[in-house]
Structure formats: structure tokens, C-alpha cells
Amino acid sequence: MRLLRSVLLLAALLVLGACVHEPFAGTPGQPEPPTRECDPDTVYFNQELLPLFRGQCGSSGCHDAAAASDGVRMDTYANIVNTADVDPFDPNGSKLYQVLTDSDPDKRMPPPPASAWDPDLIERVRLWILQGARETDCAGCDSTEVSYAQDLDPLFASACRSCHSGAFPPNGVSIQNYDDVATLVADGRLLGVLKGTGYAAMPPGGPLDDCRITQIEAWILQGAPND
């Protein structure tokens, strides 16, 4: 009997020793290392959402560092998570998601007369929160084959179109479709505003990341095709 108890104790120790749990990585406030490849099922905060929040929420007089309307700042990952009441893994419990989807115009963000966000963009925010609201970053930056339809139009939609659309866009600059963008390419304004060279830098909430600007430059050098 003593021998049997010894054998069982040894077996239990071996099992416990083999059961090693990896620490949970990528919690809010702790950026994840950039991934080498971009997973289409993952929402990458720095590439997809930060330009969106800066351009459409963190503009001057709203949720930028100076105004910080209602104490909310939408200019960095930490400020967005902490001041917009983001509850990781729970979109419906996150104030950020609630104000984007609220049917009451007095509570919805962005407030009228601005248009509500496109449902596809709101869905990306929902998925990001559902995936843990992490500061995810996709390091892959392929500028060899840049497609307007697949790569750039979604970027312009998220970072520019909420302001530069409608009947009376700011400074008469519309970015609603390819023809609008092609006009800005032809006269040099597109790269001028993105780089802040000769024009006021855009988006007003902060510049696009270097990868995005490199992709736009490569696309222009390829003749800015509508592909």
C-alpha cells in the first residue's frame, strides 16, 4: 500500500510539472509585438482604428488633447481605452461601442450634423473589442502591389470620408470616390496634406503611419490606377 501511494504521488507531481500555463499576453496598456503577417480575421488597432479615431473623433475642438470633450481623448491607444470606457471582450458593455450605435441622435457619436459611422467600420470596432481591445500592430508593409479598392479606399473611408463628404465638405475637398482622390493626386495635394509639406497636415488628429503613406506613394508612382 505504501508503495502504491508513492507511485500515485510521483505521477501527480509529474502531471503538475507538465501543466505550465503561458502568461496572458497583449492586455490593454501592454502593446503586443508586431506580427510578421497580417491576419484578415484580426483587427489591427494601429493600422485600422487609430487613424479612424484620430481623424473622426480626435479632431480639433472635439476629443483631441486640447479640448478633451467630456474628458474623452481619442488620440492614443491608452487614452482611447481609458477615457472612452472600453471594456475588453465586451462590446455591448463598452461606452465607445454604445455611442457609435446609439439610435438617439442626442447620444450618438459623432453627433449631428455629422453622419453616423458606416456599419462596416462600427463592426471593426466591435470585433476589436471582442478580440480583447489590444494594441495590435501588423508589421507587414507591402508596397509592391497596392490596390486602390482593397487597400486605399477603406483607408480613405475610415480616416477622411466622415469630414470630406456631403454637399459642403471642408475647403471644398471631397474624398468620396476614386475620382475625388485622383484629383488630389494630380495637383499634389494628397501627399502634401498627408506629409504636411506645403499644406496643413491631415488627418487633423495625427498623421497616418509611415507604412500607409509609403503605400500611397507607391500607388501614385504606379500611375494611381483605379484597381
MOPEPE-V871650 format. One record per helix or strand of 2 or more residues. SS is the DSSP state (A for helix, B for strand). FROM is the first residue (numbers start at 1). TO is the last residue. If there is no record, write none. Layout:
SS_FROM_TO + SS_FROM_TO
This chain:
A_2_18 + A_45_56 + A_69_71 + A_77_83 + A_91_93 + A_95_101 + A_119_130 + A_148_159 + A_170_172 + A_178_186 + A_189_195 + A_210_221
